[in-house]
Amino acid sequence: MKITPAIETAGFGISGDIGGLARKTYWTPDGRVIRAIPGCVEFAIKDKDGNVIRTGTRDPNLDKGWLLSPPTVLKPFCRTCDRWHDTQEEVEACAVKQGKFIASMEAKVKQEDTDKVSSLEQRVAELTALVEKLMEGKGNVRQVLQRENPELGNNSQGGGFESPGARE
């Protein structure tokens, strides 16, 4: 089995190379090896006036931070932002920054929820007061509603609210 590393470094004997789409070897900044199908995306770089300066193709796998050759200096992986930082201190600072951001967003959402609940409680109180007024003058429901909402009584076709015996 001492032959296997030599064969793999030459580019042969790596699983996934038999049939199917050709795969390329990429390395992450923390040293992991990834075998993936290379992509080909066309790009155009424009100046501030919108004129095309340069066009070409690129591999979108490189946008993920993957490298075409093994890294000489390994970088620690940050689980918080799913990227690589230069030092472990930066990884810890990123986690603290993310924690503060999450806490501030939770506080903002909690405040918005509190505001929504208070506005709903106010609306329910208004509706409850209206129902109480209706119950006080239960014989004069139409008059109470017209007093509260004058536009309800202006129907020329007699629409709006009808008394219970009006259809007989």
N, C-alpha and C positions, 0 to 999 in steps of 0.2 A: 504494500500500500504506500510505499515511499514514492512511487511513480505518480500517484494521483495529483499532488500539489504541482508538480512540474507540468503535467498535462493541462491542468486548469489554468496555470499562468500563461501557457501558450495559447489559450483560448479554446481548447477542445475539451470534451468530456464534461461540460457543464450542462446540467439537466435543463431541458427546455429548448435545446438547440436542434432537436430532431423534428422537422416538420413545423408547420405553422408559421407565424410571423417571426421574423428575426428579432432577437432581443439584444440589448446593449447593456453593458455593465456600467453602473453608476456607483459612486461612493457618497455617503453622507459625511458632513463635516466631523461627525463623531466616530467615523471609521467603519460604519456598517456597509455591507455590499448589497446592492439592489440590482436585480436583473429586470429590466422593463423594456417595453416596446418604445423605441424612440419616436417622437412626434416631429412634425414638420409644419411650422406655422409661418406664413408670410407676414412681414412687417414693413412699415413705411415710417420714416422719421421725417417730420415736417418742421419748418421754421415757424416763427410767430405769425408770418403772413399767410401760412397755409401751403407754401411751396414745398414739394417733396425734395428732401436733401439726399436721402439714401433709402434704398429698399433692399430686402434680402429675406432669408429664411432663418429660423432659429428653432431650437429644441425646447419646447415648453417644460420638459422635465428639469431643465437647468433653473427655471423660475422657482422651483420648489426648494432650491438650495442645494440640489444634488451636484456632484462634481464628476468630471470626466476622468480624473486620475485620483489615486488614493491621497488623502490629505497628509501633509507633512506634520502639521500641528493640529492635534485633535481639539475640538471645541465641545463644551458641555451642551447637552440638549435640554431645552426648557420645556417642561410639560405644560406650563401655563399658557405660553403663546405658540407652542408647536414650532419653534425655531431654535437656532443655535446661537449662543452668546459666546463672547471671547473669554469670559472668566466666570467662575462659579458665583462670585459676588453679584455679577450682572443678572444671573439666573435668579438669585434670591431677591434682588431688587425688583425684578420683573414680577415675581410672585406677590411681593408686598404691594406693588403698584396695582396689580390686578385685583387684589383683595380690597384695597381702598376704593377702586372703581365700582366693584360689585356692591360694597356697603353703601356707597353714595346712591347708586341706582335703586337699591332696595328701599332706601329712605325716601327717594323721590316717588317711587311707585306707592309706598305706604301713604305718603302725603296726598297723592292723587286719589287713592282709594278713600281716604278720610274725607276729602272734599266732595267726592261723588256721593258718599253715604250721607253727608250732612245736607247736600242739596236734595237728595231723595227724601230724607226725613222732613225737610221743609215743605216739599211738594205734597207729601202724605198729610202733613198737618193742615195745609190749605184745603185739600180735598175733604178731610175729616170735618173741617169747619163748614164747608159747603153742604155736606150731607146733614150735619146737625141743623143748619138753617132750613134745609128741605124738610126735615122731620118736624120742625116746629110748626111750619105752615103746610102740613101735608095735604090740606084741601086746596091750597093755592100754589101748587108746585110750579105751574106755568108762570105765574106772576113772580115768584121768587127767582126763577131762572132768568126771566126777562130783566129783572132788576139787576142781577149780577152780570148778565151778558145781553145788552140791549140789541145786538145784531141778531139774536135768535128770534125775536118777535117780528122782524121785518120781512118775513116771507110772504109774498103776494099770493102764493098758491095754497096757503094754509098749511104748509109743511111744518117741520120742527116738532114740537112736543104736542101730543094729543092727550086729552083727558081720557080716562078709561072707558067712559060711556059714549065717546064720540063716534064710534064705528057702528053702533046699533041702529 
